[in-house]
Amino acid sequence: MSATVKHLSAFQRDILYVVSDLETSYGLGIKDALEEYYGEEVNTGRVYQNLSTLVEKGYLEKSAIDKRTNSYTLTETALQAIEHRHNWQQTRADSQLVG
């Protein structure tokens, strides 16, 4: 079975999509992108807590940019999960157009 994001929260899925879109994904950059998407302030602690969870679950890899800043990249598991989610959503959207 391919990887899925069904056990992640919507916020965690949004983080994965943001990371996939940013050239350099670091905590505050991810937070800024989420705030732009949501149109409201996002709690910094919430972002970092969910980044840690996504690293622990194998969806993100964390590496140091410098002593205070980490970057985050999608793992193969995350890429497969995003593709699975996209296909699942597309199938549902297509069935609505046909039905």
KOLNUBA-852195 format. One line per field, with one value per residue: x, y, z of N, C-alpha, C in turn; residue in three letters. Coordinates in nm, 3 decimals, always signed. Example, Ala and Ser with C-alpha at 12.3 -4.5 7.8 and 13.67 -1.06 7.14 Angstrom:
BEGIN
nx: (+1.319,+1.285)
ny: (-0.569,-0.225)
nz: (+0.780,+0.708)
cax: (+1.230,+1.367)
cay: (-0.450,-0.106)
caz: (+0.780,+0.714)
cx: (+1.320,+1.290)
cy: (-0.330,+0.003)
cz: (+0.780,+0.787)
res: (ala,ser)
//
This chain:
BEGIN
nx: (+0.084,+0.049,+0.194,+0.002,-0.175,-0.379,-0.385,-0.288,-0.330,-0.530,-0.384,-0.122,-0.107,-0.126,+0.117,+0.295,+0.230,+0.306,+0.583,+0.656,+0.631,+0.804,+1.124,+1.343,+1.282,+1.221,+1.154,+1.030,+0.976,+0.798,+0.593,+0.523,+0.426,+0.206,+0.049,-0.005,-0.163,-0.380,-0.467,-0.445,-0.285,-0.055,+0.024,+0.353,+0.466,+0.288,+0.345,+0.616,+0.588,+0.429,+0.596,+0.801,+0.657,+0.597,+0.852,+0.920,+0.731,+0.824,+0.772,+0.902,+1.239,+1.488,+1.736,+2.031,+2.062,+2.201,+2.332,+2.094,+1.883,+1.680,+1.629,+1.366,+1.274,+1.077,+1.019,+1.049,+0.831,+0.650,+0.615,+0.492,+0.261,+0.138,+0.085,-0.092,-0.305,-0.376,-0.466,-0.683,-0.850,-0.895,-1.035,-1.275,-1.364,-1.394,-1.602,-1.811,-1.845,-1.930,-2.156)
ny: (-0.119,+0.224,+0.524,+0.738,+1.038,+1.030,+0.996,+1.226,+1.558,+1.826,+2.061,+1.963,+1.839,+2.068,+2.189,+2.011,+2.059,+2.329,+2.310,+2.168,+2.364,+2.574,+2.717,+2.718,+2.563,+2.659,+2.695,+2.959,+3.059,+2.870,+2.911,+3.178,+3.133,+2.970,+3.150,+3.335,+3.178,+3.104,+3.352,+3.467,+3.502,+3.248,+3.033,+3.015,+2.809,+2.602,+2.550,+2.458,+2.237,+2.068,+2.037,+1.888,+1.655,+1.566,+1.510,+1.301,+1.111,+1.048,+1.198,+1.432,+1.550,+1.681,+1.927,+2.110,+2.454,+2.663,+2.736,+2.803,+2.762,+2.539,+2.340,+2.196,+1.914,+1.729,+1.382,+1.072,+0.923,+1.126,+1.251,+1.045,+1.018,+1.270,+1.258,+1.041,+1.152,+1.365,+1.223,+1.088,+1.305,+1.412,+1.207,+1.214,+1.472,+1.451,+1.262,+1.411,+1.595,+1.436,+1.311)
nz: (+0.000,-0.076,+0.063,+0.275,+0.369,+0.542,+0.817,+0.918,+1.048,+0.909,+0.922,+0.937,+0.687,+0.530,+0.596,+0.470,+0.200,+0.184,+0.236,+0.009,-0.178,-0.121,-0.185,-0.005,+0.283,+0.594,+0.945,+1.020,+0.766,+0.670,+0.853,+0.781,+0.519,+0.574,+0.721,+0.522,+0.352,+0.526,+0.601,+0.848,+1.173,+1.272,+1.533,+1.647,+1.804,+1.751,+1.482,+1.495,+1.666,+1.510,+1.289,+1.408,+1.470,+1.211,+1.118,+1.295,+1.213,+0.967,+0.738,+0.684,+0.646,+0.853,+0.854,+0.947,+0.887,+0.998,+1.327,+1.456,+1.284,+1.107,+0.814,+0.621,+0.438,+0.205,+0.240,+0.058,+0.132,+0.203,-0.047,-0.193,-0.039,-0.073,-0.346,-0.349,-0.199,-0.368,-0.595,-0.479,-0.407,-0.661,-0.790,-0.644,-0.704,-0.982,-0.994,-0.897,-1.099,-1.308,-1.205)
cax: (+0.000,+0.128,+0.185,-0.111,-0.175,-0.509,-0.369,-0.237,-0.430,-0.533,-0.272,+0.000,-0.108,-0.094,+0.262,+0.361,+0.212,+0.389,+0.723,+0.677,+0.626,+0.910,+1.260,+1.412,+1.178,+1.266,+1.040,+0.958,+0.927,+0.678,+0.492,+0.479,+0.347,+0.078,-0.027,-0.053,-0.271,-0.494,-0.510,-0.442,-0.163,-0.042,+0.109,+0.485,+0.481,+0.209,+0.420,+0.733,+0.542,+0.385,+0.716,+0.866,+0.574,+0.613,+0.986,+0.910,+0.650,+0.894,+0.726,+0.999,+1.376,+1.533,+1.880,+2.069,+2.111,+2.303,+2.312,+1.959,+1.781,+1.674,+1.549,+1.282,+1.248,+0.985,+1.076,+0.979,+0.702,+0.564,+0.583,+0.393,+0.137,+0.078,+0.032,-0.209,-0.410,-0.417,-0.546,-0.807,-0.934,-0.931,-1.139,-1.400,-1.405,-1.439,-1.731,-1.910,-1.869,-2.002,-2.285)
cay: (+0.000,+0.345,+0.613,+0.830,+1.143,+1.024,+1.002,+1.358,+1.664,+1.917,+2.154,+1.891,+1.827,+2.200,+2.207,+1.935,+2.132,+2.450,+2.268,+2.130,+2.484,+2.669,+2.684,+2.682,+2.548,+2.670,+2.716,+3.086,+3.069,+2.784,+2.985,+3.290,+3.080,+2.926,+3.271,+3.391,+3.091,+3.112,+3.490,+3.503,+3.462,+3.109,+3.022,+2.962,+2.681,+2.502,+2.515,+2.377,+2.110,+1.985,+2.001,+1.777,+1.536,+1.520,+1.449,+1.174,+1.018,+1.016,+1.277,+1.539,+1.538,+1.807,+1.947,+2.241,+2.559,+2.720,+2.691,+2.833,+2.744,+2.410,+2.332,+2.077,+1.866,+1.616,+1.250,+0.995,+0.889,+1.244,+1.269,+0.943,+1.050,+1.385,+1.210,+0.960,+1.246,+1.436,+1.130,+1.065,+1.424,+1.426,+1.108,+1.264,+1.589,+1.402,+1.195,+1.517,+1.658,+1.339,+1.280)
caz: (+0.000,-0.083,+0.179,+0.272,+0.470,+0.609,+0.963,+0.954,+1.058,+0.794,+0.940,+0.900,+0.540,+0.476,+0.611,+0.363,+0.075,+0.191,+0.221,-0.131,-0.261,-0.086,-0.231,+0.118,+0.385,+0.732,+1.033,+1.008,+0.628,+0.666,+0.930,+0.698,+0.408,+0.631,+0.754,+0.396,+0.307,+0.617,+0.617,+0.991,+1.243,+1.312,+1.650,+1.616,+1.872,+1.677,+1.361,+1.529,+1.721,+1.399,+1.211,+1.480,+1.450,+1.072,+1.112,+1.366,+1.136,+0.844,+0.624,+0.661,+0.696,+0.910,+0.852,+1.000,+0.798,+1.086,+1.466,+1.504,+1.181,+1.040,+0.693,+0.615,+0.302,+0.197,+0.217,-0.045,+0.192,+0.190,-0.189,-0.228,+0.033,-0.139,-0.473,-0.315,-0.159,-0.489,-0.675,-0.406,-0.422,-0.802,-0.817,-0.587,-0.782,-1.111,-0.978,-0.879,-1.230,-1.390,-1.141)
cx: (+0.088,+0.105,+0.064,-0.094,-0.303,-0.500,-0.310,-0.352,-0.426,-0.415,-0.140,+0.006,-0.073,+0.055,+0.335,+0.348,+0.298,+0.536,+0.752,+0.687,+0.740,+1.046,+1.347,+1.309,+1.240,+1.147,+0.963,+0.906,+0.801,+0.563,+0.436,+0.389,+0.210,-0.010,-0.083,-0.173,-0.397,-0.549,-0.518,-0.312,-0.169,+0.058,+0.241,+0.506,+0.406,+0.283,+0.535,+0.694,+0.500,+0.499,+0.787,+0.789,+0.593,+0.751,+0.981,+0.834,+0.711,+0.848,+0.823,+1.136,+1.418,+1.685,+1.911,+2.116,+2.225,+2.270,+2.169,+1.848,+1.793,+1.594,+1.476,+1.258,+1.155,+1.063,+0.999,+0.841,+0.604,+0.522,+0.478,+0.258,+0.065,+0.016,-0.095,-0.328,-0.464,-0.508,-0.682,-0.902,-0.982,-1.042,-1.274,-1.452,-1.460,-1.577,-1.843,-1.945,-1.952,-2.144,-2.374)
cy: (+0.125,+0.431,+0.705,+0.936,+1.140,+1.031,+1.134,+1.456,+1.749,+2.016,+2.087,+1.870,+1.960,+2.229,+2.133,+2.007,+2.259,+2.413,+2.232,+2.251,+2.582,+2.623,+2.641,+2.681,+2.550,+2.715,+2.844,+3.110,+2.987,+2.854,+3.100,+3.243,+3.032,+3.046,+3.337,+3.309,+3.106,+3.254,+3.536,+3.452,+3.315,+3.104,+2.952,+2.824,+2.570,+2.456,+2.421,+2.241,+2.015,+1.949,+1.883,+1.647,+1.479,+1.458,+1.310,+1.068,+0.983,+1.089,+1.388,+1.497,+1.677,+1.813,+2.090,+2.333,+2.631,+2.675,+2.710,+2.796,+2.606,+2.422,+2.199,+2.041,+1.745,+1.487,+1.184,+0.954,+1.005,+1.266,+1.170,+0.974,+1.167,+1.342,+1.127,+1.050,+1.320,+1.347,+1.103,+1.183,+1.439,+1.329,+1.157,+1.383,+1.547,+1.337,+1.298,+1.584,+1.567,+1.320,+1.397)
cz: (+0.000,+0.042,+0.163,+0.380,+0.552,+0.761,+1.011,+0.968,+0.931,+0.803,+0.900,+0.749,+0.476,+0.487,+0.500,+0.230,+0.072,+0.169,+0.076,-0.222,-0.236,-0.138,-0.114,+0.229,+0.523,+0.815,+1.013,+0.867,+0.609,+0.737,+0.846,+0.584,+0.457,+0.664,+0.628,+0.345,+0.393,+0.632,+0.761,+1.053,+1.284,+1.427,+1.614,+1.678,+1.802,+1.552,+1.397,+1.588,+1.608,+1.304,+1.276,+1.461,+1.310,+1.049,+1.176,+1.286,+1.000,+0.720,+0.587,+0.712,+0.741,+0.900,+0.894,+0.888,+0.871,+1.228,+1.517,+1.407,+1.117,+0.911,+0.692,+0.469,+0.309,+0.175,+0.102,+0.005,+0.176,+0.045,-0.235,-0.163,-0.032,-0.272,-0.449,-0.281,-0.280,-0.574,-0.611,-0.423,-0.567,-0.840,-0.765,-0.664,-0.917,-1.101,-0.958,-1.013,-1.319,-1.338,-1.142)
res: (met,ser,ala,thr,val,lys,his,leu,ser,ala,phe,gln,arg,asp,ile,leu,tyr,val,val,ser,asp,leu,glu,thr,ser,tyr,gly,leu,gly,ile,lys,asp,ala,leu,glu,glu,tyr,tyr,gly,glu,glu,val,asn,thr,gly,arg,val,tyr,gln,asn,leu,ser,thr,leu,val,glu,lys,gly,tyr,leu,glu,lys,ser,ala,ile,asp,lys,arg,thr,asn,ser,tyr,thr,leu,thr,glu,thr,ala,leu,gln,ala,ile,glu,his,arg,his,asn,trp,gln,gln,thr,arg,ala,asp,ser,gln,leu,val,gly)
//
